[in-house]
Amino acid sequence: MQVLDLSLLAKTACRGYTAEETAIWNLTVPVTELPQGLPFGPNARNASLDAKPAKAMLKTLAEEPEKFILYNSGIMIVAAEIVASRVEGGDFKVRLKLQVPSTEDEGDFLGHGVLNGGHTYKALMHALHGKRKRGESYSNLSSAYVQVSVAVGISEHEIASISRARNLSLSVPLYALKNLAQDWKPIEEALPKEYRQHVLFKPNEYGEFEGNAHYNVTDLIRRLALLNNKLFDFRQDKHPIKAYSSSGSLVQGWKEEDYKQVIPLLQDILWLEQKIMEQHVEINGTGATGKKVVIPKVSGCSAKPMKLITGKEISLTIGDIFYMPILAAFRVLIKDGQWTKPVETLWEEWGTKLVDKLWDTYKSEGRSSASAFASSKSTWSTLTNLVAMQFVQI
């Protein structure tokens, strides 16, 4: 843990609330006095200048900066310590001390910083110090003020709860709120480091690099559900159709204990998915002989390239229904949280066979849409039973 020491000049500063060790200070701060480098650690979502609130704030700062304090609800910061003293002229010199995780820290402490109002802080920092686009100008920022509240004496376990409560809105996805409670920590630890840049665990996590992230943690939960015999026991003819049709319910009902046996298999699951996708491209793609592309005719698929969680880019976009039941069938080959054989061997024995079976089933049933095909229990049971009937190790 390291200490961040910041100073600013406020027009007003008063302690508005005190209870035991907790206090909340209210500051009126010229935007030009806001310090750079406030961390977003405790915020449920990192800020993005592409978000509508941030765009509206920048418009006000450019056209009516004196009204910014009226239109904006301000910034809330959680800090370890605050000291305010009056200086000549009636203003207040405010010193903040924040504890932030260092690169060596392994604990769960989210750190101090912006608890609410991340878009506000991001917009103000851009207006003050950001790289301007052509025609972008903020010529009178000296007339703009912002309300800043500083909470001190907040225990580590309360930071996540406060941030979650203050960020409850439709614009904050459920997976982002659960991230505050460290719900996804075991998944993040199981995800190979080289795949991490492709998966968001909270919105706008990568800022300008977010273009790399085509997935979020919900997509990982869906894949873990596909191989989850505890929740969807193939022996009881239960199938993880929710992974296709109701991923939100999987996030809502998340319990780590339900996924303990499959989380360590996450890398293998993503490897299997990639092999499935590559097999679809092989049997449906256009090759040197001019073979006709078949799968783009199917709902949910297209001829556009697709990047997988592994970072692998394939030449076709494959709809969820054309890999999910295949992955789900591999759960038959898991016993006590372990593959019955090396996963590479299992793919050689079953992979191509399952891809062909799914595609043949789709064509034989004559379904016109992937969603209708996906909602049919027989779609899932056909592949699972194909493995179960030939592989008896229960």
C-alpha positions in Angstrom: 0.0 0.0 0.0 1.3 3.5 -0.8 0.2 7.0 0.2 -0.9 9.6 -2.4 -0.5 13.1 -1.0 -2.6 15.8 -3.0 -3.3 19.4 -2.4 -5.9 21.8 -3.8 -7.4 25.3 -3.1 -11.1 25.5 -2.3 -13.4 28.5 -2.1 -15.4 26.9 0.7 -14.6 23.9 3.0 -16.7 22.6 5.8 -17.3 19.4 7.7 -20.9 18.6 6.9 -21.3 15.3 8.7 -19.6 13.5 11.6 -20.3 10.1 13.2 -17.7 8.3 15.3 -14.7 7.9 13.0 -16.5 8.9 9.9 -16.7 12.4 8.5 -17.8 14.0 5.2 -16.4 17.3 4.1 -18.1 19.5 1.5 -15.8 21.6 -0.8 -16.5 24.2 -3.5 -13.5 23.9 -5.8 -12.5 25.9 -8.9 -12.1 23.3 -11.6 -8.6 24.7 -12.3 -7.6 23.6 -8.8 -8.5 20.0 -9.1 -5.4 17.8 -8.8 -4.5 15.3 -11.5 -4.0 11.7 -10.7 -7.0 10.8 -8.6 -7.4 7.0 -8.9 -10.7 5.4 -9.8 -10.1 2.3 -7.7 -13.3 2.3 -5.6 -15.6 3.4 -8.5 -17.9 0.7 -9.9 -17.2 1.9 -13.4 -14.2 3.7 -14.8 -15.2 6.8 -16.8 -15.3 7.3 -20.5 -15.4 10.5 -22.5 -17.6 8.7 -25.0 -20.4 8.4 -22.4 -23.3 10.8 -22.8 -22.9 12.4 -19.4 -19.3 13.2 -20.1 -20.1 14.7 -23.5 -22.8 16.9 -21.9 -20.4 18.1 -19.3 -17.8 19.0 -21.9 -20.4 21.0 -23.8 -21.3 23.0 -20.7 -17.6 23.6 -19.9 -17.1 24.9 -23.4 -20.2 27.1 -23.7 -21.4 27.9 -20.2 -18.6 27.1 -17.7 -20.1 29.3 -15.0 -23.2 27.1 -14.9 -21.2 23.8 -14.5 -21.7 23.7 -10.7 -25.5 24.1 -11.1 -25.8 21.4 -13.7 -23.4 18.9 -12.2 -23.9 16.8 -9.0 -20.2 16.8 -8.2 -17.5 14.3 -7.2 -17.3 12.2 -4.1 -13.8 11.1 -3.0 -13.0 8.6 -0.2 -9.7 9.4 1.5 -7.6 8.4 4.5 -7.2 11.9 5.8 -8.2 15.5 5.0 -6.8 18.7 6.5 -8.3 22.1 5.6 -6.9 25.5 6.7 -7.9 29.0 5.8 -5.4 31.0 3.8 -5.1 34.7 3.0 -8.0 35.9 1.0 -10.5 33.6 2.6 -9.9 30.5 0.6 -9.0 27.1 2.0 -5.9 25.0 1.4 -7.0 21.4 1.5 -4.6 18.5 1.8 -5.7 15.0 1.0 -4.0 11.7 1.8 -5.2 8.6 -0.1 -4.1 5.0 0.3 -3.8 3.2 -3.0 -2.7 -0.3 -3.8 0.9 -0.7 -5.0 1.9 -3.2 -7.7 3.2 -5.6 -5.0 -0.1 -5.6 -3.1 -2.1 -8.9 -3.2 -5.0 -7.9 -0.9 -8.6 -7.1 -1.9 -8.5 -3.4 -0.8 -9.9 -1.3 -3.6 -8.0 1.8 -2.6 -9.1 5.4 -2.0 -10.0 7.8 -4.8 -13.1 8.7 -6.8 -16.1 6.9 -5.3 -18.8 8.6 -7.4 -18.6 11.2 -10.2 -16.0 9.5 -12.3 -17.3 10.9 -15.5 -17.2 14.4 -14.0 -13.6 14.0 -13.0 -12.7 12.5 -16.4 -14.4 15.3 -18.3 -12.7 18.0 -16.1 -9.3 16.5 -16.5 -9.8 16.4 -20.3 -10.9 20.0 -20.4 -7.9 21.1 -18.3 -5.1 18.8 -19.6 -6.4 16.6 -22.4 -5.5 16.4 -26.1 -8.0 18.6 -27.9 -9.8 17.7 -31.1 -9.9 20.2 -33.9 -12.3 23.0 -32.9 -12.4 21.9 -29.3 -11.9 24.8 -26.9 -12.4 25.6 -23.2 -11.4 29.2 -23.0 -13.0 30.3 -19.7 -12.5 27.4 -17.2 -11.5 29.9 -14.5 -15.2 30.6 -14.0 -16.2 26.9 -13.5 -16.6 25.3 -10.1 -17.4 21.8 -8.9 -18.8 20.5 -5.7 -16.5 17.9 -4.1 -17.4 15.8 -1.1 -14.6 13.9 0.8 -15.4 11.0 3.0 -12.8 9.9 5.6 -12.9 7.2 8.2 -14.5 4.7 5.8 -13.5 1.1 6.5 -12.2 -1.1 3.7 -15.3 -3.4 3.6 -17.6 -0.4 3.4 -16.0 1.2 0.4 -17.5 -1.3 -2.1 -21.0 -1.1 -0.5 -21.0 2.7 -0.6 -19.9 2.8 -4.2 -22.4 0.1 -5.2 -25.2 2.1 -3.6 -24.2 5.4 -5.2 -23.8 3.8 -8.6 -27.1 2.0 -8.8 -28.5 2.9 -12.1 -29.3 1.2 -15.4 -26.1 2.5 -16.8 -24.0 0.3 -14.4 -24.2 -3.3 -15.4 -24.8 -5.9 -12.7 -21.5 -7.5 -13.4 -19.7 -4.2 -12.6 -21.5 -3.9 -9.3 -20.6 -7.5 -8.4 -17.0 -6.8 -9.4 -16.9 -4.4 -6.4 -17.5 -7.2 -4.0 -14.6 -9.2 -5.6 -17.1 -11.8 -6.9 -15.1 -12.3 -10.0 -11.6 -12.6 -8.4 -11.4 -16.4 -8.8 -12.4 -16.1 -12.5 -9.8 -13.3 -13.1 -7.1 -15.4 -11.5 -8.0 -18.4 -13.7 -8.0 -16.3 -16.9 -4.6 -16.5 -18.6 -2.8 -13.1 -18.5 -2.5 -12.9 -22.2 -6.3 -13.1 -22.5 -7.1 -10.4 -19.9 -7.0 -7.5 -22.3 -9.9 -9.0 -24.2 -12.3 -9.2 -21.2 -13.8 -6.3 -19.2 -14.6 -6.8 -15.6 -16.2 -3.3 -15.3 -17.2 -0.9 -18.1 -14.6 1.3 -19.7 -11.9 -0.5 -17.8 -9.3 0.0 -20.5 -10.0 3.6 -21.5 -8.4 4.3 -24.8 -7.4 0.7 -25.2 -11.0 -0.6 -24.7 -11.1 -1.6 -28.4 -9.2 -4.7 -27.5 -12.0 -5.9 -25.2 -14.8 -7.5 -27.1 -16.1 -9.4 -24.1 -16.9 -8.9 -20.5 -16.9 -11.2 -17.5 -20.5 -12.3 -18.3 -19.1 -14.1 -21.3 -16.7 -16.1 -19.1 -19.6 -17.0 -16.7 -21.6 -18.3 -19.6 -18.8 -20.5 -20.7 -18.2 -21.8 -17.2 -21.9 -22.6 -17.0 -21.7 -24.7 -20.1 -19.4 -27.1 -18.4 -21.1 -27.0 -15.0 -22.5 -30.4 -14.0 -23.5 -29.1 -10.5 -26.0 -26.6 -12.0 -26.8 -28.6 -15.2 -26.3 -32.2 -14.5 -26.4 -34.2 -17.7 -27.4 -37.3 -15.8 -30.6 -35.6 -14.8 -31.2 -34.4 -18.4 -30.5 -30.7 -17.3 -28.9 -28.5 -19.9 -27.3 -25.0 -19.7 -29.7 -23.3 -22.1 -29.5 -20.3 -19.8 -26.0 -19.6 -21.1 -27.6 -18.8 -24.4 -30.9 -17.3 -23.5 -30.5 -15.8 -20.0 -27.0 -14.9 -19.1 -28.2 -12.1 -16.8 -29.8 -14.8 -14.5 -26.4 -16.5 -14.3 -24.8 -13.3 -13.1 -27.6 -12.5 -10.7 -27.5 -16.0 -9.2 -23.7 -16.3 -9.1 -22.3 -18.3 -6.2 -18.6 -19.2 -6.3 -19.2 -22.6 -4.7 -21.4 -23.6 -7.7 -18.4 -23.1 -10.0 -15.5 -24.2 -7.9 -14.8 -27.3 -10.0 -15.0 -25.7 -13.4 -13.2 -22.4 -12.8 -9.8 -24.1 -12.9 -10.7 -25.4 -16.3 -11.3 -22.0 -17.8 -8.2 -22.0 -20.0 -9.1 -25.4 -21.4 -12.7 -24.3 -22.0 -11.5 -21.3 -24.0 -9.1 -23.5 -25.9 -11.9 -25.9 -26.8 -14.1 -23.0 -28.0 -11.3 -21.9 -30.3 -10.9 -25.4 -31.7 -14.7 -25.5 -32.3 -14.7 -22.2 -34.1 -11.7 -23.2 -36.3 -13.5 -26.4 -37.2 -16.6 -24.4 -38.3 -14.4 -22.2 -40.5 -12.8 -25.3 -42.0 -16.0 -27.0 -43.0 -17.9 -23.8 -43.9 -15.3 -21.3 -45.1 -14.3 -20.4 -48.6 -11.0 -22.2 -49.5 -8.7 -22.1 -52.5 -11.1 -24.3 -54.4 -13.8 -21.7 -54.1 -15.9 -23.7 -51.7 -19.2 -22.0 -50.9 -19.5 -20.4 -47.4 -22.5 -22.1 -45.8 -22.7 -20.8 -42.3 -23.3 -17.1 -43.0 -26.8 -18.1 -44.2 -27.6 -19.1 -40.7 -29.1 -16.6 -38.3 -26.5 -15.3 -35.8 -23.6 -15.9 -38.2 -22.0 -13.8 -40.8 -19.0 -13.6 -43.2 -17.4 -10.9 -41.0 -14.2 -11.9 -39.0 -14.5 -12.6 -35.3 -12.0 -12.2 -32.5 -12.2 -14.8 -29.8 -11.4 -14.4 -26.0 -8.1 -16.1 -26.7 -7.2 -13.3 -29.1 -7.4 -15.6 -32.1 -9.2 -14.0 -35.1 -11.2 -16.3 -37.4 -12.6 -15.4 -40.8 -16.3 -16.0 -39.9 -18.6 -14.8 -37.1 -20.1 -17.9 -35.6 -23.4 -17.6 -33.6 -23.5 -18.7 -30.0 -25.7 -21.7 -30.7 -23.1 -23.3 -33.0 -20.5 -23.7 -30.3 -22.4 -23.6 -26.9 -24.1 -27.1 -27.1 -20.8 -28.6 -28.3 -18.9 -27.2 -25.3 -21.8 -28.3 -23.0 -21.4 -31.9 -24.3 -17.8 -31.9 -23.0 -19.1 -31.7 -19.4 -19.8 -35.4 -19.7 -16.0 -35.8 -19.9 -15.4 -34.1 -16.5 -15.3 -36.1 -13.3 -14.6 -34.5 -9.9 -13.4 -31.3 -11.5 -10.9 -33.1 -13.8 -10.9 -34.1 -17.4 -11.0 -37.9 -17.8 -8.2 -37.6 -20.4 -6.0 -34.7 -21.5 -8.2 -32.1 -23.1 -6.2 -32.3 -26.4 -7.0 -36.1 -26.5 -10.7 -35.4 -25.8 -10.9 -32.9 -28.6 -9.3 -35.4 -31.0 -11.8 -38.0 -30.0 -15.0 -35.8 -29.9 -14.4 -32.4 -31.4 -14.9 -32.8 -35.1 -17.6 -35.4 -34.5 -19.7 -33.0 -32.3 -19.3 -30.1 -34.7 -20.5 -32.3 -37.6 -23.4 -33.6 -35.5 -24.6 -30.2 -34.5 -24.5 -28.9 -38.1 -26.3 -32.0 -39.4 -28.9 -31.7 -36.7 -29.5 -28.1 -37.7 -29.9 -28.9 -41.4 -32.1 -32.0 -40.7 -34.5 -30.1 -38.5 -34.9 -27.3 -41.1 -34.9 -24.5 -38.5 -35.0 -21.1 -40.1 -33.4 -19.2 -37.2 -30.7 -19.9 -34.7 -32.8 -18.7 -31.8 -35.5 -21.3 -32.5 -32.9 -24.0 -32.8 -31.3 -22.8 -29.5 -34.5 -22.8 -27.5 -35.0 -26.5 -28.3 -33.9 -28.8 -25.5 -33.3 -31.5 -28.1 -30.5 -29.4 -29.6 -28.6 -29.6 -26.4 -29.5 -33.2 -25.4 -28.7 -34.6 -28.8 -25.0 -33.7 -28.5 -24.7 -34.4 -24.8 -26.3 -37.8 -25.1 -24.1 -38.7 -28.0 -21.1 -38.5 -25.7 -22.9 -39.9 -22.7 -24.0 -43.0 -24.5 -20.5 -43.9 -25.7 -18.6 -42.7 -22.6 -19.8 -44.5 -19.5 -17.8 -43.3 -16.5 -20.4 -42.2 -13.9 
